[in-house]
Amino acid sequence: MTLIGATNYELEAEISVLGAVFLEPSAIDEIVFLEDRDFVSPRHQQIYRVMKWLDDRNQPVDIATVMDMYMKHNKMDEMEVTYLLELANAVPTAANIAHYAKIVRSKALRRRGTDIGQKIMNLAYEDFETDDEYFAAIEKLASEVRPEDGGKMKSLQESRQSYFNHLLKRAEHIPTGFTQYDKWAHGLWRGWLFVSAGRPSVGKTAMLLQRVMGIAKHGPALIFSQEMDENQLFDRMISNITGIAYGRIKNKDLNPEELGVIEHAYKELEKLPIFVQDSSGVTIEEVRATARRFKKRYGQIAMIAVDYLQIMKISQRKNETRAQAIGNVTTTAKQIAREMNCCFMMLSQMTRESDNVKKPQLSHLKESSSIEQDADVVEFLWHDPADKMPQGKVVQQFFAKGRDVGMNEFKLLFMGWKQKFVELNR
């Protein structure tokens, strides 16, 4: 099949998209941004329109239902079942559908841009009473390049039913196991981007893992660990659960009785839906893709955790600063939290200037502007050397930003020898 102005690359991408939907109908949920006009082939445009029509009405999308639509509308002369079978057999997996859909969309935007550009050039030969009319004509044409909005703008009347459904639905908060915090904030909120920052040796990772163990009782928790491998994380969690000294677990200095205790603890721990990826340089796109796979498998995710933000693989576009590139990551992280309806927790570094002050502030977040703006909650963990207890280190927990919950402070005892935090009375 050849079309004037269309490359084989474009057509192969379109075939891969349609074939993936036939292979895995649920994959259509990943390409909701595509419009039928994005396809260069009229035949592919029509097939996609039929697929969307069926999906919008919760009807199955397969070769039989698509062909049935052609039959009902007397369009059998425009489609052969053999071609639909060819589409279904054209791709081995639906896993890459979003990639091919983005190619289809990108090529479509450029085709429209070229077409609109020619029309704008032709405006130079038309008569306009004023320059403003000329500008208006250009703007109208230019707006046609942009993808359709998708009908997101709604009146209050149109939103009435969904709003009252929202009021009747129980608020979705996830308990962390920290009693004082949970009483104040009701736990972690789904849709939150939660940033946790702290100076070295205050137990940021230990706090993260203790939270994960509490949160995983209410749904899957995904940990992206970039500095420690999975066994190092397990050592810390096992020490927290059993009370066996972390140093002895780390150094393999264990007697048979302790090994038995650890085996029992691990059996209890593995019942929790905690998943770990211990690779360095993870990208935010990889986090999103992994989260989507897990949501399809488990239905819901409670928490995504990245340890930590500044060592992720963060791409910088031309003429873009490091801070702007980090802003792209935090903005995407917030989008993932809302899309996955989970809490996205990021650990973050602090600036060196923070070492010279007693109590950290938002400005002490490293590359802080975008983090501060995108985060729903920003937590600082810090330790005053003058504040000591025999059992461990007193750590101050300061919530410098709390959307919907406000600011607050708590005092914690960090028993580093067993990687455990305990709330103290304030």
N, C-alpha and C positions, 0 to 999 in steps of 0.2 A: 504494500500500500504506500503510495506517495502522494503528497499534497504540495501544491505550489507554496513556497515560502517556509515549509516545514522541514526540519532536519530529522534524520533517523533517530538522533539522540532524544529529541522532543517526543517523537511518537513512541519510542521504547519506554520512556518515562511514563507516558499516559497508559500504555499497555500494562506496565508493572503496577500502576495504581489500581486500575480496574480489575486486573487479574488477582491482586491481593485481596480485594473485597470479596470476590467469588470464593477465594480460598479460605478466608476468615472474615465472615460478614461483620463481626464486631470491630474489625479494623477501621470501619468507616468512621468510628468515633474519633479517630486520631487525625482525620483530614477534614474536619468540619469547616475549616477555613477555605476550602476549595469551592469555586463557583463553576457552574457548567461552562461558562464562557471562557474559563481558563484553558480548556482543551482546544487544541488547534484543529483536531479532526471533528467534523460535524457528527459523525457516527458516534464518536466517543462522548461528545457533548450530550447526545440523546441518551446513551446508556447511563451516564452519570445522573442525568435528570430523573430517570426511572428509578435508579438505586436510591436517590435521595427521597423521592416521593414515597417509596415503600418504607424506608427507614423512619421517615417522619411520622408515619402512621403505625409504627411498631409492627410492621409486617416483615416476614423473613425476606432476606435479600439473597437470592440464589439464581441459578440459570433458569430454573422452572418458573419462578415468579416473574422474572424479567421478561421471559418469552411470553408469558400469559398476558402481561401488560401490552405487549406489541400486538397480540392477537385481539384483545379487547378493543383496541383502537385502530384495527385494520391496517396495521403497519408491517405486516409480515414480509411485504416486498422489500422493506428497508433493512431487514435483519435476518441472518441465518443462524440457526442454533450452533452450527459448526464453528462460527466465528466466536461465539461466547465460550464455547469449549476451548478454543485456541487461547482465549484470554486467560481462562482458568488454569491452563497448563503452561502458561508463559513464565510463571514465577514459581520457584521452589518453596518460598516462604513469604508470609505477610509481614515479617518483622521489620522490613525496610520501607514500609508504605509511606511513612512520614517523610523520609528522605526523598523519595520519588515525587511525592506530592509537592514538596517545596520546589523541586526542579520545574514541575508543571506550572506552578504559580509564578515563579521567577521569570520563566520564558514568556508567560502570558503578559506579565506586566511590561516587559520590554517590547513585545509586539504592539501592545496598546499604546505605549509611549511613542513608538515610531509612527504609528498611525495618527495619533493626536498631534505629534510634531508637524506632520505634513499639513494637517488641517489648520494648525496655527500659522504656518507659513502662508497658507492661502488667504488667511484673514487680511494680510497686507494689501490685497487687491480689492477688498470690499470697502464700501463707503460707510463710515460711522459719523454720526453727527458730532460726537465728542470723543475725546480720548478715553474718558471713563467707560463709555460703551465698548470701546475696543478692549480695554482691560477686563471688563466683565465677561466679554466673549471668550477671551483667553482663559480666564479662571474657570469658566464653565466647562470648557474642553479639558483643561488640565485635571479637573475633579473626576473626570470619567476614567482616568488611569487608576485611581485609588480603588482598592477592593471594596465591595459592598459592606455596609456596617453590620448587617446581620440582624437588624431590628432590635438593637439593645435598648434604644430609647423608648421608655414606656410612660404613660400617664399614671397618676395615682389610681385612677379608676381601673386601669388594666392590671395594676399591681395589687389590688385589694385582696384577692384570694390568696396569693402567695404570702402577703404580709400577715394575714390572720393565721395561715398555716404555720408561719414562722413563730407567732406568739404562742401557739398551742404546742409547739415542739419543744421538748426539754432541751435546755442549754447544754451544749456539749463541752464539758470540762473534763480534763484527764487528771486524776489525783496523782501526786508525785511521791507520796509517802512521807513528806515533810509536813507535819501536822500544822505548825504555825503558818507556814506559807500557804498551805491548801485552805486553811480557814480564811485567810485574807484574800487570796486571789482565786479561790475555788479550783486550784490546780492550774495546769497549762490549758490554754484555750486553743481549740482547733482554728487554723487559719493564721496563727501567730508566727511571726519571725522573732525568735528569742535569741538575743546575743548575750553571751556570757564571757566576760573579760576578767582578767586578774593578773597580778604580778606572779613571777615564778615562785614555785613552792607553796602556793596557797591551796593546791588540790583541785584545780579546774577539771582535770580529766576524771579524778575520783568522784567529784560532784556530779559530773555528767553521767558516769556509769551507775552511781547510786540512784539517780533519777531514772535512768533507763530501766533499771530493774523494777522500780515502782510502776512506771508507766506501762511496761510491757505486760502487766497483768490486765490491761484494758485494751490491748491491741498491739500489732507488730511495731517494732522499733528497728530502724535501720541506722547502723553506725558506719560512717566513712572515716576510718582512722588512717592518718597519713604519716604519723611519726612512730607509732607502735604497731607491732604485728598482733594478730588475734590472740596469740598465747599470752602476750604481755597484758592484754586487756582482761583475759580470763583469770590470770594470776590475781589481778586487783579485785575482780568481782568475787572470786573464791575467798580471798582474805577478808573482804567485807562481810561475807555471809558466815564464815566459820570462826572468825576471830583469830585464826592462825596468822602469825606475823608474816607480813608481806615479804620482808627480807628473806625469811626462811623458805617461803614458797619460791621466790625468785632464784635463790641459790640452791634449790633442790635439797635443802637440809631438813628432811622430813623422816619421821619414824613410821613404822607400819600402821600404828593406830591413827596417826594424822592422815596418812594416805587413804585410809578407810573413810575418815570423816570427809575428806575432799571428794572422794568418789560419790558419796551420798549427796553432798552439796551440789556436785555437778549434775547429778540426775535430776535434782529439783530445778536447777538453773536451766537445763536444756528443755524443760517443759514450757518455758517462756518463749514467745516468738521474737527472739532477738537475733538479728542478722548483722554480720560484720564483713566489711570489705576493707582489707588492710593494704591498699595500694597508694603510693604517693602520687601527687600531681593529678588528683581527680578533677574533672571539669564539672561545671554546674549542669551542662547538658547531659553528662553521664548520670549525675544524680537524678535528674528529671526522668530519664529513660528507665532507670532502675526502679524508681518509685512507681512509675506507671505500670511496669510489669507486676510489681508486688500488689498493687491495688487491684489489678485484674484477678490475681490469684487469691487474695485474701479478702477482697471486698472493701477493706478500709485499712489505713495506716494510722497509727497513733502519733508516731514521732519519726522525724529524720534528723540525724545529728552529724555534723561535720566538725572534725577536730584537725586543723582549725582553718579559718578563712584565708589568712594571708599566704599559706603555702599551697593553696589550690593552684591548678594550672589555669592562669587567668590571661586570656589573650587580649592584646591591645591593638586596636585599629590604628591606622595611620593618623598621626597628629593627636592621638588620644593619650591623656596622662594615666599614670598608674591608678590614681584615685578614681578617675572616671571609669576605668576598666573594672575596678572593684565595685563601683556603683552598679555596673551592669549585672554583676554577680548577685549582689544583695537584692536588687530589684527582681531578678529572676527567682531568687530564693523565696521572696515574699509571694510571688505568683504561684510557685510550686505549693507553698503552704495553703493557699486558697484553693488551688485546683485540686490538690489531694485531700483537702479538708483535714489537715494534720498540723501539728506544731513542728516547725523547722527550727532546730537549735544550732547555732553556730558559735564555736569558741573563737575568740578574737585576741590578737595581741594588743598591748598598750604601748604608748609612746615612752621614750626614755625620760621625757620630762616628768612623767608620773612618779618616777622614783624620788623626786624631790618634794613631793607633797604627801601629806598624811592620808587624806581621803580623796580617791580619784573622782573625776568628773567626766561628763560626756566628751569633752574636748581631748581627753586622754586616750580615747580609742584611736588606734593606729589607722591612718587614712579615714578619719572619723566622719566626714560630712555625709557621705551616702549611707554609711552604717546607721548613723544617728537618725537620718531621715526615714529609712526604710523599716527599721526595726520597730516592732510593737512594744517590746520589752528589752531594756538594757540592764544587765546585772553586773555589778562589780564585786569581786571577792578580794579582800585586802586584809593584811595582818599588821597590827601595831605591835612591834617587838616588846613594848612595855607591858602588854596585856598577855599574861602567861597563866597556864594552869598545869598542874603536875601530869594530867592525863594526856595532854596534847597542846596543840596550837589554837588559840582563839582567833577565829576568822570572822571579820565583819562582812555581812552580805548587804550590799546597798543597791536598791533598785532605783536607778537614776532616771529611768523613763518607764512608764507603765500605761500604755493605752488602755483605757477602760478600767484600770485598777489603781492608777496613781503611783506615787513614790512611797517607798517604805524601807525600813532597815531591820535586819535580824542579826542575832549573834549566834555563831556556830562554834562547836568544838570539833576540830579536825584531828582525829587520831590517825596520823599518817602511817603509823606502824601496822595498822590493819585497814587503811584506805577507807575510813568510815567517818561520816559527818553525823553529829548529834546536835539538835537544836537546844540552845540554852535559854533560860528565862531572861527576858529583857528588863 
